[in-house]
């Protein structure tokens, strides 16, 4: 059986969404998927990253990730996992630009039937992370994609139904806790079972 091809695409400034994306990438590869891993274009990233201690820590590592040049690079994937930092209860500008760049493929329904999962980082549980995840879900639904929600059986830290959320603190320097990494791994196992048609156990 052909391995499913899964795209993990992210935008990150303070590195928390990047660290989540890395967990998704590694978990899905461990399960046998072929994973393509991209960061989104952010013209101000190099300067912005230097402004925060938390972002400087992973700046060179993030810049080493291949940048997505065109949305066509994800069209042939079986699934897309898209990560954004939460900005005022919504996605970041680079993620919105990526979403808007897919308009021609929306007309052609090129992503219809493919699987989707969203993830985000937010400062606090009251910071709008769940609303950002809903924005990602709404995008996927408009594209005709099959959203894979987070079911109650996913292990680790309790998560919203709309996707995985990390709370990074007021200074964005609280990195992934063990319970959050467990939740990502458990969710990826659940999602991979659906994508690979091999079951749906978490």
MDTraj code that builds the backbone (N, CA, C; nanometers):
import mdtraj as md
import numpy as np

residues = "UNK UNK UNK UNK UNK UNK UNK UNK UNK UNK UNK UNK UNK UNK UNK UNK UNK UNK UNK UNK UNK UNK UNK UNK UNK UNK UNK UNK UNK UNK UNK UNK UNK UNK UNK UNK UNK UNK UNK UNK UNK UNK UNK UNK UNK UNK UNK UNK UNK UNK UNK UNK UNK UNK UNK UNK UNK UNK UNK UNK UNK UNK UNK UNK UNK UNK UNK UNK UNK UNK UNK UNK UNK UNK UNK UNK UNK UNK UNK UNK UNK UNK UNK UNK UNK UNK UNK UNK UNK UNK UNK UNK UNK UNK UNK UNK UNK UNK UNK UNK UNK UNK UNK UNK UNK UNK UNK UNK UNK UNK UNK UNK UNK UNK UNK UNK UNK UNK UNK UNK UNK UNK UNK UNK UNK UNK UNK UNK UNK UNK UNK UNK UNK UNK UNK UNK UNK UNK UNK UNK UNK UNK UNK UNK UNK UNK UNK UNK UNK UNK UNK UNK UNK UNK UNK UNK UNK UNK UNK UNK UNK UNK UNK UNK UNK UNK UNK UNK UNK UNK UNK UNK UNK UNK UNK UNK UNK UNK UNK UNK UNK UNK UNK UNK UNK UNK UNK UNK UNK UNK UNK UNK UNK UNK UNK UNK UNK UNK UNK UNK UNK UNK".split()
xyz = np.array([
    [0.0840, -0.1187, 0.0000],
    [0.0000, 0.0000, 0.0000],
    [0.0881, 0.1245, 0.0000],
    [0.0522, 0.2222, -0.0827],
    [0.1284, 0.3463, -0.0916],
    [0.1168, 0.4246, 0.0386],
    [0.2305, 0.4778, 0.0829],
    [0.2285, 0.5606, 0.2029],
    [0.1484, 0.6872, 0.1780],
    [0.0664, 0.7289, 0.2739],
    [-0.0001, 0.8583, 0.2572],
    [0.1024, 0.9708, 0.2639],
    [0.0794, 1.0732, 0.1838],
    [0.1654, 1.1909, 0.1844],
    [0.0940, 1.3003, 0.2628],
    [0.1585, 1.3495, 0.3660],
    [0.0964, 1.4459, 0.4562],
    [0.1809, 1.5724, 0.4614],
    [0.1169, 1.6858, 0.4451],
    [0.1845, 1.8146, 0.4545],
    [0.1634, 1.8734, 0.5935],
    [0.2716, 1.9142, 0.6568],
    [0.2656, 1.9899, 0.7822],
    [0.3206, 2.1286, 0.7507],
    [0.2335, 2.2283, 0.7593],
    [0.2672, 2.3651, 0.7196],
    [0.2421, 2.4565, 0.8394],
    [0.3325, 2.5496, 0.8638],
    [0.3175, 2.6333, 0.9831],
    [0.3721, 2.7735, 0.9608],
    [0.3245, 2.8648, 1.0451],
    [0.3873, 2.9958, 1.0642],
    [0.4162, 3.0087, 1.2120],
    [0.5343, 3.0577, 1.2451],
    [0.5719, 3.0716, 1.3842],
    [0.6682, 3.1881, 1.4000],
    [0.6520, 3.2640, 1.5072],
    [0.7451, 3.3721, 1.5396],
    [0.8200, 3.3388, 1.6686],
    [0.7472, 3.3102, 1.7749],
    [0.8102, 3.2796, 1.9029],
    [0.8441, 3.1312, 1.9189],
    [0.8268, 3.0563, 1.8127],
    [0.8716, 2.9160, 1.8005],
    [0.7751, 2.8126, 1.8562],
    [0.6710, 2.8548, 1.9259],
    [0.5822, 2.7548, 1.9850],
    [0.5034, 2.6773, 1.8794],
    [0.4529, 2.7471, 1.7794],
    [0.3815, 2.6766, 1.6727],
    [0.4783, 2.5899, 1.5928],
    [0.6006, 2.6367, 1.5767],
    [0.7030, 2.5547, 1.5115],
    [0.7282, 2.4260, 1.5899],
    [0.7414, 2.4360, 1.7211],
    [0.7659, 2.3171, 1.8022],
    [0.6489, 2.2198, 1.7942],
    [0.5272, 2.2722, 1.7847],
    [0.4118, 2.1854, 1.7636],
    [0.4208, 2.1169, 1.6281],
    [0.4543, 2.1948, 1.5245],
    [0.4656, 2.1390, 1.3895],
    [0.5697, 2.0282, 1.3855],
    [0.6783, 2.0487, 1.4560],
    [0.7844, 1.9474, 1.4600],
    [0.7345, 1.8180, 1.5242],
    [0.6531, 1.8316, 1.6287],
    [0.5934, 1.7132, 1.6925],
    [0.5013, 1.6395, 1.5956],
    [0.4200, 1.7149, 1.5207],
    [0.3335, 1.6533, 1.4200],
    [0.4179, 1.5797, 1.3171],
    [0.5183, 1.6464, 1.2647],
    [0.6050, 1.5860, 1.1627],
    [0.6651, 1.4555, 1.2117],
    [0.7244, 1.4582, 1.3299],
    [0.7944, 1.3402, 1.3801],
    [0.6983, 1.2264, 1.4112],
    [0.5821, 1.2592, 1.4695],
    [0.4845, 1.1544, 1.5022],
    [0.4314, 1.0877, 1.3767],
    [0.3994, 1.1671, 1.2755],
    [0.3428, 1.1104, 1.1523],
    [0.4475, 1.0303, 1.0757],
    [0.5721, 1.0757, 1.0753],
    [0.6779, 0.9976, 1.0111],
    [0.6989, 0.8659, 1.0835],
    [0.6934, 0.8692, 1.2158],
    [0.7100, 0.7472, 1.2946],
    [0.6025, 0.6448, 1.2616],
    [0.4841, 0.6932, 1.2263],
    [0.3746, 0.6021, 1.1918],
    [0.3849, 0.5492, 1.0495],
    [0.4741, 0.6038, 0.9705],
    [0.4946, 0.5531, 0.8358],
    [0.4540, 0.6457, 0.7240],
    [0.4071, 0.7654, 0.7561],
    [0.3657, 0.8581, 0.6513],
    [0.4874, 0.9239, 0.5864],
    [0.4699, 0.9654, 0.4626],
    [0.5669, 1.0524, 0.3972],
    [0.5240, 1.1957, 0.4281],
    [0.6069, 1.2682, 0.5010],
    [0.5690, 1.4018, 0.5478],
    [0.6523, 1.5082, 0.4771],
    [0.5835, 1.6060, 0.4190],
    [0.6510, 1.7245, 0.3669],
    [0.6290, 1.8365, 0.4680],
    [0.7345, 1.9120, 0.4946],
    [0.7361, 2.0045, 0.6087],
    [0.7754, 2.1421, 0.5584],
    [0.6865, 2.2411, 0.5740],
    [0.7109, 2.3741, 0.5206],
    [0.6776, 2.4832, 0.6226],
    [0.7542, 2.5917, 0.6174],
    [0.7163, 2.7139, 0.6881],
    [0.6589, 2.8118, 0.5859],
    [0.5720, 2.8981, 0.6336],
    [0.5111, 2.9974, 0.5459],
    [0.5969, 3.1233, 0.5395],
    [0.5883, 3.1916, 0.4274],
    [0.6653, 3.3135, 0.4062],
    [0.6204, 3.4229, 0.5030],
    [0.7162, 3.4825, 0.5713],
    [0.6899, 3.5927, 0.6631],
    [0.7989, 3.6965, 0.6389],
    [0.7697, 3.8012, 0.5619],
    [0.8736, 3.8966, 0.5236],
    [0.9375, 3.9694, 0.6400],
    [0.8683, 3.9792, 0.7531],
    [0.9235, 4.0495, 0.8679],
    [0.9834, 3.9602, 0.9738],
    [0.9906, 3.8295, 0.9463],
    [1.0280, 3.7350, 1.0521],
    [1.1679, 3.7594, 1.1084],
    [1.2659, 3.7779, 1.0238],
    [1.4035, 3.7898, 1.0720],
    [1.4177, 3.9033, 1.1726],
    [1.3525, 4.0156, 1.1458],
    [1.3592, 4.1292, 1.2381],
    [1.2725, 4.1066, 1.3608],
    [1.1522, 4.0540, 1.3401],
    [1.0598, 4.0320, 1.4521],
    [1.1166, 3.9310, 1.5503],
    [1.1772, 3.8260, 1.4985],
    [1.2304, 3.7210, 1.5850],
    [1.3366, 3.7743, 1.6796],
    [1.4124, 3.8724, 1.6352],
    [1.5174, 3.9280, 1.7202],
    [1.4626, 4.0118, 1.8351],
    [1.3356, 4.0459, 1.8273],
    [1.2758, 4.1330, 1.9291],
    [1.2339, 4.0579, 2.0552],
    [1.2280, 3.9248, 2.0496],
    [1.1782, 3.8466, 2.1619],
    [1.2785, 3.7372, 2.1985],
    [1.3131, 3.7242, 2.3253],
    [1.4054, 3.6173, 2.3657],
    [1.3556, 3.4790, 2.3255],
    [1.2241, 3.4545, 2.3385],
    [1.1699, 3.3228, 2.3056],
    [1.1868, 3.2902, 2.1576],
    [1.1751, 3.3907, 2.0722],
    [1.1864, 3.3646, 1.9291],
    [1.3316, 3.3532, 1.8845],
    [1.4195, 3.4262, 1.9482],
    [1.5620, 3.4164, 1.9121],
    [1.6159, 3.2757, 1.9348],
    [1.5605, 3.2057, 2.0323],
    [1.6091, 3.0727, 2.0692],
    [1.6038, 2.9744, 1.9523],
    [1.5019, 2.9847, 1.8685],
    [1.4838, 2.8890, 1.7588],
    [1.4900, 2.9545, 1.6211],
    [1.5353, 3.0765, 1.6146],
    [1.5330, 3.1496, 1.4872],
    [1.6061, 3.0752, 1.3757],
    [1.7300, 3.0349, 1.4000],
    [1.8080, 2.9691, 1.2941],
    [1.7466, 2.8358, 1.2541],
    [1.6894, 2.7655, 1.3502],
    [1.6272, 2.6365, 1.3205],
    [1.5027, 2.6553, 1.2338],
    [1.4230, 2.7562, 1.2658],
    [1.3039, 2.7830, 1.1851],
    [1.3429, 2.8244, 1.0440],
    [1.4442, 2.9094, 1.0324],
    [1.4874, 2.9543, 0.9002],
    [1.5468, 2.8410, 0.8166],
    [1.5883, 2.7337, 0.8824],
    [1.6431, 2.6192, 0.8077],
    [1.5340, 2.5333, 0.7442],
    [1.4082, 2.5541, 0.7872],
    [1.2963, 2.4788, 0.7301],
    [1.2633, 2.5357, 0.5925],
    [1.2387, 2.4480, 0.4976],
    [1.2064, 2.4928, 0.3623],
    [1.0806, 2.5794, 0.3623],
    [1.0872, 2.6900, 0.2916],
    [0.9724, 2.7798, 0.2815],
    [0.8797, 2.7335, 0.1694],
    [0.7504, 2.7376, 0.1965],
    [0.6526, 2.7032, 0.0935],
    [0.6529, 2.8120, -0.0132],
    [0.6827, 2.7752, -0.1357],
    [0.6916, 2.8728, -0.2444],
    [0.5575, 2.8971, -0.3115],
    [0.4781, 2.7928, -0.3215],
    [0.3488, 2.8010, -0.3898],
    [0.2536, 2.7010, -0.3268],
    [0.1243, 2.7340, -0.3173],
    [0.0292, 2.6380, -0.2607],
    [0.0182, 2.5098, -0.3418],
    [0.0642, 2.5137, -0.4660],
    [0.0601, 2.3924, -0.5491],
    [0.1427, 2.2802, -0.4876],
    [0.2363, 2.3154, -0.3997],
    [0.3218, 2.2146, -0.3376],
    [0.2457, 2.1204, -0.2449],
    [0.1264, 2.1581, -0.2023],
    [0.0504, 2.0711, -0.1117],
    [-0.0705, 2.0068, -0.1792],
    [-0.0922, 2.0359, -0.3065],
    [-0.2139, 1.9885, -0.3725],
    [-0.2229, 1.8368, -0.3818],
    [-0.1087, 1.7713, -0.3972],
    [-0.1104, 1.6263, -0.4157],
    [-0.0996, 1.5494, -0.2851],
    [-0.1003, 1.6196, -0.1731],
    [-0.0934, 1.5520, -0.0441],
    [-0.2297, 1.4931, -0.0083],
    [-0.2259, 1.3889, 0.0721],
    [-0.3500, 1.3264, 0.1176],
    [-0.4120, 1.4014, 0.2347],
    [-0.3285, 1.4762, 0.3066],
    [-0.3772, 1.5494, 0.4241],
    [-0.2907, 1.6716, 0.4463],
    [-0.3506, 1.7713, 0.5091],
    [-0.2803, 1.8944, 0.5435],
    [-0.3041, 1.9255, 0.6906],
    [-0.1947, 1.9436, 0.7641],
    [-0.2027, 1.9925, 0.9015],
    [-0.1415, 2.1321, 0.9008],
    [-0.2225, 2.2302, 0.9385],
    [-0.1849, 2.3700, 0.9266],
    [-0.1805, 2.4358, 1.0645],
    [-0.0655, 2.4981, 1.0973],
    [-0.0483, 2.5589, 1.2277],
    [-0.0275, 2.7082, 1.2199],
    [-0.0918, 2.7800, 1.3120],
    [-0.0807, 2.9258, 1.3176],
    [-0.0713, 2.9718, 1.4618],
    [0.0075, 3.0752, 1.4891],
    [-0.0069, 3.1396, 1.6196],
    [-0.1420, 3.2113, 1.6251],
    [-0.1947, 3.2270, 1.7432],
    [-0.3210, 3.2984, 1.7595],
    [-0.2937, 3.4471, 1.7752],
    [-0.3488, 3.5255, 1.6840],
    [-0.3376, 3.6712, 1.6914],
    [-0.4777, 3.7296, 1.7053],
    [-0.5096, 3.7803, 1.8246],
    [-0.6406, 3.8420, 1.8479],
    [-0.7554, 3.7476, 1.8112],
    [-0.7418, 3.6213, 1.8501],
    [-0.8468, 3.5243, 1.8239],
    [-0.8563, 3.4812, 1.6792],
    [-0.7514, 3.5028, 1.6029],
    [-0.7554, 3.4657, 1.4616],
    [-0.6197, 3.4133, 1.4188],
    [-0.6085, 3.3762, 1.2920],
    [-0.4818, 3.3288, 1.2387],
    [-0.3894, 3.4472, 1.2130],
    [-0.2622, 3.4194, 1.1949],
    [-0.1654, 3.5240, 1.1631],
    [-0.1774, 3.5655, 1.0172],
    [-0.1170, 3.6794, 0.9835],
    [-0.1226, 3.7295, 0.8453],
    [-0.0625, 3.6313, 0.7447],
    [0.0533, 3.5687, 0.7716],
    [0.1063, 3.4722, 0.6749],
    [0.0141, 3.3517, 0.6516],
    [-0.0534, 3.3084, 0.7564],
    [-0.1473, 3.1968, 0.7385],
    [-0.2682, 3.2431, 0.6578],
    [-0.3169, 3.3629, 0.6854],
    [-0.4297, 3.4153, 0.6066],
    [-0.3898, 3.4321, 0.4602],
    [-0.2674, 3.4779, 0.4355],
    [-0.2205, 3.4929, 0.2976],
    [-0.2144, 3.3574, 0.2280],
    [-0.1697, 3.2545, 0.3004],
    [-0.1665, 3.1193, 0.2435],
    [-0.3081, 3.0725, 0.2106],
    [-0.3996, 3.0920, 0.3043],
    [-0.5389, 3.0523, 0.2810],
    [-0.5947, 3.1237, 0.1577],
    [-0.5730, 3.2537, 0.1499],
    [-0.6263, 3.3302, 0.0365],
    [-0.5615, 3.2909, -0.0952],
    [-0.4373, 3.2425, -0.0897],
    [-0.3683, 3.2024, -0.2130],
    [-0.4290, 3.0784, -0.2759],
    [-0.5157, 3.0108, -0.2023],
    [-0.5777, 2.8878, -0.2523],
    [-0.7091, 2.9132, -0.3254],
    [-0.7430, 3.0387, -0.3492],
    [-0.8743, 3.0699, -0.4052],
    [-0.8989, 3.0004, -0.5393],
    [-0.7995, 2.9971, -0.6262],
    [-0.8195, 2.9305, -0.7563],
    [-0.8435, 2.7815, -0.7396],
    [-0.7795, 2.7230, -0.6390],
    [-0.7984, 2.5797, -0.6149],
    [-0.9314, 2.5534, -0.5467],
    [-0.9848, 2.6538, -0.4756],
    [-1.1206, 2.6423, -0.4210],
    [-1.2209, 2.6342, -0.5362],
    [-1.2033, 2.7191, -0.6378],
    [-1.2929, 2.7175, -0.7541],
    [-1.2918, 2.5806, -0.8205],
    [-1.1726, 2.5202, -0.8275],
    [-1.1581, 2.3900, -0.8930],
    [-1.1834, 2.2723, -0.7989],
    [-1.2044, 2.3030, -0.6696],
    [-1.2246, 2.1989, -0.5667],
    [-1.1089, 2.1005, -0.5627],
    [-0.9872, 2.1529, -0.5782],
    [-0.8714, 2.0660, -0.5849],
    [-0.8373, 2.0005, -0.4505],
    [-0.8786, 2.0602, -0.3407],
    [-0.8496, 2.0024, -0.2097],
    [-0.9689, 1.9273, -0.1505],
    [-1.0793, 1.9252, -0.2232],
    [-1.1997, 1.8575, -0.1733],
    [-1.1720, 1.7100, -0.1486],
    [-1.2160, 1.6627, -0.0327],
    [-1.1996, 1.5223, 0.0019],
    [-1.0698, 1.4895, 0.0726],
    [-0.9756, 1.5832, 0.0745],
    [-0.8514, 1.5592, 0.1472],
    [-0.8739, 1.5877, 0.2952],
    [-0.7858, 1.5348, 0.3791],
    [-0.8031, 1.5478, 0.5236],
    [-0.7327, 1.6728, 0.5759],
    [-0.7844, 1.7237, 0.6875],
    [-0.7313, 1.8479, 0.7442],
    [-0.7336, 1.8449, 0.8956],
    [-0.6288, 1.9047, 0.9551],
    [-0.6252, 1.9280, 1.0985],
    [-0.5533, 2.0587, 1.1260],
    [-0.6034, 2.1358, 1.2213],
    [-0.5414, 2.2630, 1.2560],
    [-0.4791, 2.2581, 1.3943],
    [-0.3775, 2.3410, 1.4144],
    [-0.3183, 2.3540, 1.5472],
    [-0.2706, 2.4977, 1.5669],
    [-0.2632, 2.5390, 1.6939],
    [-0.2279, 2.6775, 1.7229],
    [-0.1597, 2.6886, 1.8581],
    [-0.0926, 2.8009, 1.8790],
    [-0.0415, 2.8380, 2.0107],
    [-0.1020, 2.9730, 2.0471],
    [-0.1354, 2.9875, 2.1742],
    [-0.1942, 3.1121, 2.2240],
    [-0.1342, 3.1414, 2.3602],
    [-0.1383, 3.2669, 2.3996],
    [-0.0756, 3.3041, 2.5259],
    [-0.1379, 3.2367, 2.6468],
    [-0.2708, 3.2367, 2.6537],
    [-0.3419, 3.1805, 2.7679],
    [-0.4654, 3.1064, 2.7189],
    [-0.5276, 3.0245, 2.8048],
    [-0.6520, 2.9577, 2.7648],
    [-0.7621, 3.0556, 2.7260],
    [-0.7510, 3.1820, 2.7741],
    [-0.8506, 3.2831, 2.7392],
    [-0.8061, 3.3672, 2.6194],
    [-0.6982, 3.3272, 2.5530],
    [-0.6400, 3.4082, 2.4468],
    [-0.6985, 3.3890, 2.3096],
    [-0.8032, 3.3092, 2.2977],
    [-0.8698, 3.2930, 2.1690],
    [-0.8188, 3.1804, 2.0837],
    [-0.7415, 3.0883, 2.1425],
    [-0.6884, 2.9769, 2.0639],
    [-0.7965, 2.8919, 2.0004],
    [-0.9055, 2.8670, 2.0746],
    [-1.0129, 2.7856, 2.0194],
    [-1.0818, 2.8561, 1.9021],
    [-1.0858, 2.9914, 1.9074],
    [-1.1474, 3.0664, 1.7973],
    [-1.0574, 3.0609, 1.6740],
    [-0.9263, 3.0691, 1.6960],
    [-0.8318, 3.0542, 1.5847],
    [-0.8478, 2.9173, 1.5196],
    [-0.8615, 2.8143, 1.6010],
    [-0.8803, 2.6789, 1.5468],
    [-1.0099, 2.6702, 1.4662],
    [-1.1130, 2.7396, 1.5115],
    [-1.2379, 2.7407, 1.4354],
    [-1.2184, 2.8096, 1.3005],
    [-1.1367, 2.9152, 1.2966],
    [-1.1085, 2.9821, 1.1696],
    [-1.0388, 2.8866, 1.0729],
    [-0.9449, 2.8085, 1.1240],
    [-0.8774, 2.7093, 1.0404],
    [-0.9764, 2.6032, 0.9919],
    [-1.0661, 2.5629, 1.0814],
    [-1.1670, 2.4632, 1.0446],
    [-1.2616, 2.5172, 0.9382],
    [-1.3025, 2.6428, 0.9525],
    [-1.3922, 2.7035, 0.8536],
    [-1.3257, 2.7085, 0.7162],
    [-1.1976, 2.7418, 0.7138],
    [-1.1237, 2.7405, 0.5876],
    [-1.1299, 2.6024, 0.5232],
    [-1.0998, 2.4995, 0.6018],
    [-1.0979, 2.3638, 0.5476],
    [-1.2352, 2.3220, 0.4951],
    [-1.3393, 2.3606, 0.5669],
    [-1.4741, 2.3255, 0.5231],
    [-1.5092, 2.3944, 0.3921],
    [-1.4687, 2.5202, 0.3768],
    [-1.4931, 2.5904, 0.2505],
    [-1.4192, 2.5242, 0.1345],
    [-1.3040, 2.4641, 0.1649],
    [-1.2266, 2.3962, 0.0608],
    [-1.2823, 2.2570, 0.0311],
    [-1.3791, 2.2125, 0.1097],
    [-1.4346, 2.0789, 0.0896],
    [-1.3514, 1.9693, 0.1516],
    [-1.2633, 2.0068, 0.2433],
    [-1.1771, 1.9073, 0.3064],
    [-1.2505, 1.8352, 0.4190],
    [-1.1974, 1.7217, 0.4570],
    [-1.2548, 1.6411, 0.5644],
    [-1.1791, 1.6719, 0.6932],
    [-1.2406, 1.7479, 0.7807],
    [-1.1759, 1.7896, 0.9049],
    [-1.1702, 1.6727, 1.0021],
    [-1.0538, 1.6524, 1.0608],
    [-1.0373, 1.5487, 1.1626],
    [-1.0367, 1.6184, 1.2985],
    [-1.1461, 1.6132, 1.3722],
    [-1.1527, 1.6810, 1.5019],
    [-1.0739, 1.6039, 1.6075],
    [-1.0644, 1.6623, 1.7253],
    [-0.9964, 1.5972, 1.8378],
    [-1.1033, 1.5273, 1.9223],
    [-1.1067, 1.3946, 1.9206],
    [-1.2104, 1.3238, 1.9968],
    [-1.1742, 1.3140, 2.1447],
    [-1.2719, 1.2742, 2.2230],
    [-1.2537, 1.2671, 2.3684],
    [-1.1524, 1.1614, 2.4100],
    [-1.1225, 1.0656, 2.3213],
    [-1.0310, 0.9572, 2.3585],
    [-0.8841, 0.9954, 2.3422],
    [-0.8554, 1.1132, 2.2889],
    [-0.7159, 1.1539, 2.2747],
    [-0.6552, 1.1732, 2.4132],
    [-0.5364, 1.1156, 2.4323],
    [-0.4698, 1.1178, 2.5626],
    [-0.3989, 1.2507, 2.5859],
    [-0.3445, 1.2663, 2.7066],
    [-0.2681, 1.3855, 2.7382],
    [-0.3569, 1.5009, 2.7819],
    [-0.3051, 1.6214, 2.7688],
    [-0.3779, 1.7405, 2.8111],
    [-0.5062, 1.7590, 2.7309],
    [-0.6145, 1.7921, 2.7983],
    [-0.7445, 1.8108, 2.7332],
    [-0.7340, 1.9209, 2.6280],
    [-0.7946, 1.8966, 2.5110],
    [-0.7843, 1.9877, 2.3980],
    [-0.9225, 2.0244, 2.3444],
    [-0.9324, 2.1378, 2.2735],
    [-1.0595, 2.1711, 2.2077],
    [-1.0904, 2.0682, 2.0990],
    [-1.2167, 2.0558, 2.0653],
    [-1.2553, 1.9631, 1.9581],
    [-1.2015, 2.0069, 1.8229],
    [-1.1700, 2.1371, 1.8090],
    [-1.1367, 2.1928, 1.6772],
    [-0.9920, 2.1693, 1.6355],
    [-0.9071, 2.1269, 1.7290],
    [-0.7660, 2.1058, 1.6977],
    [-0.6840, 2.1120, 1.8248],
    [-0.5514, 2.1040, 1.8089],
    [-0.4626, 2.1057, 1.9243],
    [-0.4167, 2.2489, 1.9518],
    [-0.4188, 2.2868, 2.0802],
    [-0.3778, 2.4220, 2.1198],
    [-0.2743, 2.4142, 2.2316],
    [-0.1692, 2.4940, 2.2172],
    [-0.0671, 2.5082, 2.3208],
    [-0.0776, 2.6473, 2.3810],
    [-0.0659, 2.6546, 2.5148],
    [-0.0696, 2.7840, 2.5822],
    [0.0722, 2.8208, 2.6229],
    [0.1213, 2.9310, 2.5670],
    [0.2639, 2.9639, 2.5763],
    [0.2992, 3.0688, 2.6815],
    [0.1992, 3.1263, 2.7485],
    [0.2265, 3.2242, 2.8525],
    [0.2403, 3.3661, 2.7991],
    [0.2412, 3.4621, 2.8895],
    [0.2434, 3.6032, 2.8506],
    [0.3685, 3.6421, 2.7733],
    [0.4801, 3.5745, 2.7992],
    [0.6051, 3.6039, 2.7295],
    [0.6335, 3.5046, 2.6166],
    [0.5371, 3.4188, 2.5884],
    [0.5489, 3.3175, 2.4818],
    [0.6674, 3.2241, 2.5015],
    [0.7085, 3.2052, 2.6264],
    [0.8275, 3.1243, 2.6534],
    [0.7976, 2.9941, 2.7261],
    [0.6698, 2.9615, 2.7422],
    [0.6342, 2.8331, 2.8023],
    [0.6238, 2.7305, 2.6898],
    [0.7211, 2.6428, 2.6837],
    [0.7277, 2.5453, 2.5754],
    [0.6333, 2.4281, 2.6017],
    [0.6233, 2.3407, 2.5050],
    [0.5295, 2.2291, 2.5143],
    [0.5513, 2.1464, 2.6409],
    [0.4441, 2.1241, 2.7126],
    [0.4478, 2.0391, 2.8309],
    [0.4332, 1.8931, 2.7877],
    [0.4768, 1.7987, 2.8736],
    [0.4638, 1.6563, 2.8394],
    [0.3210, 1.6180, 2.8005],
    [0.2220, 1.6727, 2.8718],
    [0.0828, 1.6396, 2.8403],
    [0.0401, 1.6890, 2.7042],
    [0.0978, 1.8012, 2.6595],
    [0.0658, 1.8538, 2.5268],
    [0.1324, 1.7697, 2.4176],
    [0.2572, 1.7305, 2.4418],
    [0.3237, 1.6425, 2.3448],
    [0.2499, 1.5098, 2.3341],
    [0.2018, 1.4587, 2.4475],
    [0.1246, 1.3343, 2.4461],
    [-0.0044, 1.3520, 2.3669],
    [-0.0690, 1.4667, 2.3828],
    [-0.1930, 1.4927, 2.3093],
    [-0.1675, 1.4974, 2.1590],
    [-0.0580, 1.5613, 2.1179],
    [-0.0258, 1.5665, 1.9752],
    [0.0001, 1.4266, 1.9212],
    [0.0793, 1.3473, 1.9929],
    [0.1096, 1.2118, 1.9474],
    [-0.0162, 1.1264, 1.9395],
    [-0.1022, 1.1391, 2.0401],
    [-0.2260, 1.0613, 2.0430],
    [-0.3196, 1.1036, 1.9304],
    [-0.3307, 1.2355, 1.9094],
    [-0.4149, 1.2848, 1.8005],
    [-0.3607, 1.2403, 1.6651],
    [-0.2297, 1.2472, 1.6469],
    [-0.1705, 1.2050, 1.5195],
    [-0.1981, 1.0575, 1.4922],
    [-0.1945, 0.9746, 1.5967],
    [-0.2258, 0.8327, 1.5791],
    [-0.3708, 0.8156, 1.5353],
    [-0.4598, 0.8911, 1.5991],
    [-0.6012, 0.8873, 1.5618],
    [-0.6203, 0.9322, 1.4170],
    [-0.5579, 1.0449, 1.3825],
    [-0.5731, 1.1003, 1.2483],
    [-0.5108, 1.0099, 1.1431],
    [-0.3950, 0.9547, 1.1745],
    [-0.3279, 0.8684, 1.0766],
    [-0.4114, 0.7440, 1.0473],
    [-0.4776, 0.6906, 1.1497],
    [-0.5643, 0.5755, 1.1272],
    [-0.6741, 0.6073, 1.0274],
    [-0.7282, 0.7289, 1.0336],
    [-0.8325, 0.7701, 0.9393],
    [-0.7732, 0.7935, 0.8004],
    [-0.6628, 0.8674, 0.7953],
    [-0.6005, 0.8994, 0.6663],
    [-0.5554, 0.7727, 0.5946],
    [-0.5022, 0.6810, 0.6687],
    [-0.4478, 0.5570, 0.6103],
    [-0.5529, 0.4489, 0.5966],
    [-0.6742, 0.4790, 0.6373],
    [-0.7852, 0.3815, 0.6328],
    [-0.7520, 0.2550, 0.7107],
    [-0.6674, 0.2707, 0.8139],
    [-0.6267, 0.1540, 0.8904],
    [-0.6952, 0.1420, 1.0245],
    [-0.7909, 0.2308, 1.0522],
    [-0.8589, 0.2277, 1.1819],
    [-0.8671, 0.3681, 1.2369],
    [-0.9244, 0.3779, 1.3552],
    [-0.9396, 0.5098, 1.4162],
    [-0.9176, 0.5057, 1.5656],
    [-0.8207, 0.4233, 1.6078],
    [-0.7901, 0.4165, 1.7503],
    [-0.6948, 0.5287, 1.7884],
    [-0.7185, 0.5916, 1.9018],
    [-0.6270, 0.6958, 1.9496],
    [-0.5114, 0.6320, 2.0233],
])
top = md.Topology()
chain = top.add_chain()
for i, resn in enumerate(residues, 1):
    res = top.add_residue(resn, chain, resSeq=i)
    for name in ("N", "CA", "C"):
        top.add_atom(name, md.element.get_by_symbol(name[0]), res)
traj = md.Trajectory(xyz[None], top)
